[in-house]
Amino acid sequence: MLTLSEKEFKRLSEFATSQIGISFPEIKMTMLQARLQKRLRILGMNDFKEYIDYLFSAAGEENESGEFINAVTTNKTDFFREPHHFQFLTGQALPTLEHEGLLTHRRLHAWSAASSYGHEAYTLGMVLSEYAQAQPGFTWSVLATDISTRVLRHGVEGVYRTEDIDAIPMNLKKKYLLRSRDPMKNVVRIVPSIRERVEFRRLNLTQQEFNIDGTFEVIFCRNVIIYFEKQTQVEILTHLFQYLQPGGYLFLGHSESLNGVSLHVESVAPTIYRKY
């Protein structure tokens, strides 16, 4: 295995921070080294110096920056991760939004920020489809964003291994998953009726402008801000908050909170906040 020098690690770490806001302390040197090994093999490079020279060249800036981001970002995700969030969404949040007349034309706009491979966005699609069937006239859409073009392509396809779908309830598997016609392929695909309501788009949460039209009644931003330094966390959450409708709900990950962030919200359940 090729090894990074401290100088090389520092330069790559600083580049990652400047591009995506994620910091890599020295304890993560081995992780960064391992994640970039595949890029060196693909490019036919013999050491990290050669890779860094290329990354910071004009050609590398155009062709490799995106691949670097794809390689170093963490994309841990599952269907129905932290299931109490989805139970709260359909059991309390949606009825409240409807009762208070906060859904224009009874349409919910949801945003899955840092959506990774699409597990969260499609989980939202399944539970919102179930809610819509029980509440005629209710409609929905989901915007799924991530900085990694690789995971976004995966999300658009909506194809997953059968071992990835264990957490999906059986009744939802039958309704919303299509099995491959080839019995040798252990994959499933999200049904078109859900895929067509989920839009995947590249977005860097640390950028100054999101270039998103409109606002959302529900925003999921889970298990991502923990990777940023505190000041960047505050900036991201403050920016996200601008896109949340008054009365809307913000869902964070199980190890995240709004402590130290001055926003007009109330805590309505663990890691669930409502804008007032």
C-alpha positions as CSV (number, residue, x, y, z in Angstrom):
1,M,0.0,0.0,0.0
2,L,1.3,3.5,-0.9
3,T,1.7,5.8,2.0
4,L,1.1,9.6,2.4
5,S,3.7,11.8,3.9
6,E,2.6,14.3,6.5
7,K,3.2,17.1,4.0
8,E,1.1,15.4,1.4
9,F,-1.7,14.6,3.9
10,K,-1.8,18.3,5.0
11,R,-2.1,19.5,1.4
12,L,-4.9,17.1,0.6
13,S,-6.7,17.8,3.9
14,E,-6.6,21.5,3.3
15,F,-7.9,21.0,-0.2
16,A,-10.8,18.9,1.1
17,T,-11.7,21.6,3.6
18,S,-11.6,24.3,1.0
19,Q,-13.8,22.3,-1.4
20,I,-16.4,20.7,0.9
21,G,-15.8,22.1,4.4
22,I,-14.9,18.7,5.9
23,S,-11.8,18.6,8.1
24,F,-9.4,15.7,8.2
25,P,-7.4,15.6,11.5
26,E,-4.2,13.6,11.5
27,I,-5.9,10.6,13.0
28,K,-7.7,10.2,9.7
29,M,-4.5,10.0,7.6
30,T,-4.8,6.3,7.1
31,M,-8.5,6.6,6.1
32,L,-7.7,9.2,3.5
33,Q,-4.8,7.2,2.2
34,A,-6.9,4.1,1.8
35,R,-9.7,5.9,0.0
36,L,-7.4,7.4,-2.5
37,Q,-5.6,4.2,-3.4
38,K,-8.2,3.3,-6.0
39,R,-7.8,6.6,-7.7
40,L,-4.1,6.1,-8.0
41,R,-4.6,2.6,-9.5
42,I,-7.2,3.9,-12.0
43,L,-4.9,6.8,-13.1
44,G,-1.8,4.5,-13.2
45,M,0.1,6.6,-10.8
46,N,3.0,5.3,-8.7
47,D,2.8,7.6,-5.6
48,F,0.8,10.4,-4.0
49,K,3.2,13.1,-5.1
50,E,2.3,12.3,-8.7
51,Y,-1.4,12.3,-7.8
52,I,-1.2,15.7,-6.0
53,D,0.7,17.2,-8.9
54,Y,-2.1,16.1,-11.2
55,L,-4.9,17.1,-8.8
56,F,-3.6,20.7,-8.6
57,S,-2.9,21.0,-12.4
58,A,-5.3,22.6,-14.8
59,A,-6.3,19.2,-16.1
60,G,-6.8,17.8,-12.6
61,E,-8.9,20.7,-11.6
62,E,-11.2,20.0,-14.5
63,N,-11.2,16.2,-14.4
64,E,-10.1,15.0,-11.0
65,S,-11.6,17.4,-8.4
66,G,-15.0,15.7,-8.6
67,E,-13.5,12.2,-8.4
68,F,-11.4,13.3,-5.3
69,I,-14.6,14.5,-3.6
70,N,-16.4,11.3,-4.5
71,A,-13.5,9.3,-3.0
72,V,-13.2,11.2,0.3
73,T,-16.8,11.7,1.3
74,T,-18.5,9.3,3.7
75,N,-21.7,7.7,2.3
76,K,-23.0,5.5,5.1
77,T,-26.7,5.1,4.7
78,D,-29.6,2.7,5.1
79,F,-33.3,2.4,4.3
80,F,-35.5,3.4,7.3
81,R,-32.4,4.6,9.3
82,E,-33.7,6.0,12.6
83,P,-37.2,4.8,12.0
84,H,-38.8,6.9,14.7
85,H,-38.3,9.9,12.4
86,F,-40.6,8.5,9.7
87,Q,-43.1,7.4,12.3
88,F,-43.2,11.0,13.7
89,L,-43.4,12.4,10.1
90,T,-46.5,10.5,9.2
91,G,-48.0,10.2,12.7
92,Q,-47.6,13.8,13.9
93,A,-45.8,16.2,11.5
94,L,-48.0,15.7,8.4
95,P,-51.4,15.7,10.2
96,T,-50.3,18.9,12.0
97,L,-49.1,20.6,8.8
98,E,-52.4,19.7,7.1
99,H,-54.6,20.7,10.1
100,E,-52.9,24.1,10.2
101,G,-53.2,24.7,6.5
102,L,-49.5,24.9,5.9
103,L,-49.5,22.6,2.8
104,T,-50.4,24.6,-0.3
105,H,-52.8,22.5,-2.4
106,R,-52.1,19.7,0.1
107,R,-48.6,19.2,-1.4
108,L,-45.6,18.4,0.7
109,H,-42.2,19.5,-0.4
110,A,-39.5,17.5,1.4
111,W,-35.7,17.9,1.1
112,S,-33.3,15.1,1.8
113,A,-30.0,16.9,2.2
114,A,-26.8,14.8,1.9
115,S,-28.9,12.1,0.5
116,S,-26.0,9.8,-0.4
117,Y,-27.2,6.7,-2.5
118,G,-30.8,7.6,-2.1
119,H,-31.9,5.3,0.7
120,E,-33.3,8.2,2.8
121,A,-35.0,9.9,-0.2
122,Y,-36.7,6.7,-1.3
123,T,-37.7,5.8,2.3
124,L,-39.4,9.2,2.4
125,G,-41.0,8.3,-0.9
126,M,-42.4,5.0,0.5
127,V,-43.8,6.5,3.7
128,L,-45.3,9.5,1.9
129,S,-46.9,7.3,-0.7
130,E,-48.5,5.3,2.1
131,Y,-49.7,8.5,3.7
132,A,-51.1,9.7,0.4
133,Q,-53.1,6.5,-0.1
134,A,-54.7,7.0,3.3
135,Q,-55.3,10.7,2.7
136,P,-56.8,11.2,-0.8
137,G,-55.8,14.5,-2.3
138,F,-52.4,14.6,-0.6
139,T,-49.4,14.8,-2.9
140,W,-45.6,15.1,-2.4
141,S,-42.2,15.6,-3.9
142,V,-38.7,15.0,-2.6
143,L,-35.5,16.9,-3.5
144,A,-32.4,14.7,-2.9
145,T,-29.1,16.5,-2.9
146,D,-25.5,15.4,-2.3
147,I,-22.0,16.6,-3.2
148,S,-20.9,13.3,-4.7
149,T,-21.8,12.7,-8.4
150,R,-21.2,9.0,-8.0
151,V,-23.9,8.5,-5.3
152,L,-26.3,10.8,-7.2
153,R,-26.0,8.6,-10.3
154,H,-26.8,5.6,-8.1
155,G,-29.8,7.3,-6.6
156,V,-31.2,8.2,-10.0
157,E,-31.0,4.6,-11.1
158,G,-32.7,3.5,-7.9
159,V,-31.2,0.0,-8.0
160,Y,-30.1,-1.7,-4.8
161,R,-28.7,-5.1,-3.7
162,T,-31.2,-7.4,-2.0
163,E,-29.1,-7.4,1.2
164,D,-29.6,-3.6,1.4
165,I,-33.3,-3.8,1.8
166,D,-33.6,-5.8,5.0
167,A,-34.9,-2.9,7.0
168,I,-37.8,-2.2,4.6
169,P,-41.1,-3.7,5.9
170,M,-42.3,-6.6,3.8
171,N,-45.6,-4.9,2.7
172,L,-43.6,-2.0,1.4
173,K,-41.1,-4.3,-0.4
174,K,-44.0,-5.9,-2.3
175,K,-45.5,-2.5,-3.3
176,Y,-42.4,-0.4,-4.1
177,L,-39.6,-2.7,-5.2
178,L,-39.2,-4.4,-8.5
179,R,-37.0,-7.5,-8.7
180,S,-34.7,-8.1,-11.6
181,R,-36.0,-10.4,-14.4
182,D,-32.6,-12.0,-14.3
183,P,-32.7,-14.5,-11.3
184,M,-28.9,-14.4,-11.1
185,K,-28.9,-10.7,-10.2
186,N,-29.7,-10.1,-6.6
187,V,-30.9,-6.6,-7.1
188,V,-34.2,-4.6,-6.9
189,R,-35.3,-1.3,-8.3
190,I,-37.6,1.4,-6.8
191,V,-40.9,1.5,-8.7
192,P,-41.3,4.4,-11.3
193,S,-44.2,5.9,-9.3
194,I,-41.7,6.9,-6.6
195,R,-38.6,7.5,-8.7
196,E,-40.5,10.1,-10.8
197,R,-41.3,12.1,-7.6
198,V,-37.7,12.2,-6.3
199,E,-35.3,14.7,-8.0
200,F,-31.6,14.2,-7.5
201,R,-29.3,17.2,-7.7
202,R,-25.7,18.0,-6.9
203,L,-25.3,20.5,-4.0
204,N,-22.4,21.4,-1.7
205,L,-23.9,22.3,1.7
206,T,-20.9,24.7,2.3
207,Q,-21.4,26.8,-0.8
208,Q,-22.8,30.4,-0.5
209,E,-25.7,29.8,-2.8
210,F,-27.9,26.7,-3.0
211,N,-29.7,27.9,-6.1
212,I,-32.9,26.2,-4.9
213,D,-36.3,27.8,-5.8
214,G,-38.9,27.7,-3.1
215,T,-39.0,26.3,0.4
216,F,-39.8,23.1,2.2
217,E,-42.1,21.9,4.9
218,V,-39.8,19.1,5.8
219,I,-36.0,18.9,5.7
220,F,-34.0,15.9,6.6
221,C,-30.3,16.6,7.2
222,R,-29.1,13.7,9.2
223,N,-25.7,12.4,10.1
224,V,-23.7,14.8,8.0
225,I,-23.0,18.0,10.0
226,I,-21.0,16.0,12.5
227,Y,-18.2,15.8,9.9
228,F,-17.8,19.6,9.9
229,E,-16.2,22.0,12.3
230,K,-18.5,23.8,14.7
231,Q,-18.5,27.1,12.8
232,T,-19.3,25.4,9.5
233,Q,-22.1,23.4,11.2
234,V,-23.6,26.7,12.3
235,E,-23.4,28.2,8.8
236,I,-24.9,25.1,7.2
237,L,-27.8,24.9,9.6
238,T,-28.5,28.6,9.4
239,H,-28.5,28.4,5.6
240,L,-30.7,25.3,5.6
241,F,-33.1,27.0,8.0
242,Q,-33.8,29.8,5.4
243,Y,-35.4,27.1,3.2
244,L,-37.6,25.7,5.9
245,Q,-41.2,27.0,5.9
246,P,-42.5,28.6,9.1
247,G,-44.1,25.7,10.9
248,G,-41.9,23.2,9.1
249,Y,-39.9,20.4,10.6
250,L,-36.1,19.8,10.6
251,F,-34.8,16.3,11.2
252,L,-31.2,15.8,12.3
253,G,-29.2,12.7,13.0
254,H,-29.2,10.8,16.3
255,S,-25.8,12.4,17.4
256,E,-26.6,15.9,16.2
257,S,-28.4,18.8,17.8
258,L,-29.0,22.6,17.5
259,N,-27.1,23.4,20.7
260,G,-25.2,26.6,20.2
261,V,-27.1,27.4,17.0
262,S,-29.4,30.4,17.4
263,L,-32.5,29.5,15.3
264,H,-36.2,30.1,15.9
265,V,-37.1,26.5,16.6
266,E,-38.7,24.4,19.3
267,S,-37.7,20.8,20.0
268,V,-40.7,18.6,19.4
269,A,-39.0,15.2,19.8
270,P,-35.4,13.9,20.0
271,T,-33.5,15.4,17.1
272,I,-36.7,16.8,15.6
273,Y,-37.2,20.6,15.5
274,R,-40.1,22.9,14.4
275,K,-39.6,26.4,13.0
276,Y,-41.7,29.1,14.5
